[in-house]
Amino acid sequence: MLSSILAKTAINIIDVSAADSQGMEQHEYMDRARQYSTRLAMLSNNLTHWKKLPLLPSLTNQPHQVLASDLVPFADLQQVSRIAAYAFSALSQIRVDAKEELVVQFGIP
């Protein structure tokens, strides 16, 4: 199993350190470039579903007007903070009391 994983990895790795510019002929460069292009094309075909994702929705078509608008009143911010604190307090007080074993042993000899 390990040998097959290593073999697949060796096939799929492009070793750029082994590309010695002094010892390669022009046709070897062209062959490798063609091979890499083929691999990239196969991989990019597998990723086409990512390109079809919709863009993030826009909340406004005029963000400069939103940024230039009046600030949120401090009383509103305090109220939101207070409600968030109440919600946090309520959630932190939730407890689960175990009434019975979650995992039970079957009668397997």
N, C-alpha and C positions, 0 to 999 in steps of 0.2 A: 504494500500500500504506500509506504513511504517512498519507495523507488518510483512508483508511477507519479506521485505528487511532485517529486524532484524533476522527473523527466518533463512533465507538463510545464513546470515553472521554467525550466531551462529553455524550452521551446518558445515560451511567450516573453522572455526577457530580452530586451535590446541592450547589449553591453556597449555603451558608448566609449568606455575606456579601451576597448579592444579595437576600436576603429583607428588604426595607425595610418596616418595620412601618407607616410613614406612608403609603406609596403603594399598599398592597394592600387590596383589598376582601375582605370576609368570605368570599365564594364562592371567591375565588382561594386563600385559605388552605385552605378545605375541599377544593378540587380537588387542591392539592399534597399535603395530608395523605393523601388517598385514594390518590394516585399513589405516595407513599412507602410506604404500608402494603402496596400491591400488590407493589411491588418487594421489600420485606422478606419478604413471604410466599413469593414465588418463590424467593428466596435461602435461606430457612429450609427449604423443601422439599428443596433440594439437599443440605442438611446433616443430613438425618434419620439417615443411617448413623452419624454421630458419637454420636447419642443412644443408639444400641443397643449401644455398646461395654460389655463387662462391667466391673464395678468392680474395682479392684485387690484381689487376694486378701489376706485378713487372716491374719497369722501366728499370732495369738492372739486369743481373745475376752476375755481378761482382762489387758490391758497393765499394769495397776497391780501385778499379781503379778510380772510379768517385771521391772518397774522396781524393785520392792522386794526382789528375790532377791539372793543373794550375788554379789559381783563375781567375774569370771573370774580364776583364779589367775595371778599374774605369770609363772610358769614356762610356762604355756600360751601366754600372749602372746609370750613370747620364742621359743618353739618355732615358732609361726606366722610370726613375723618372720623367723626363720632360714630356714625353708622357702621363704618368699617371696623372700628374698635369693638362695638357691640357684637358684630358678626364673628369676629375673631374670638371674643370671649365665649360666645355661645358654642362655637365649634370646638374650642379647647376643652370644654366641659363635657363633651360627649364621651362616654365610656361604654365599653362592651364588657358585660359580665358573662364569663364562661359558665354555663350551667351544666354542660356535659362535655365529654371528650370529643374533640373534633375528629381524631383518628381512632378508630376502634379496631381491635384485633379480631379477625375471623377465626373460627374454630378449625384451623388447618393443622393436621397432625404433623 
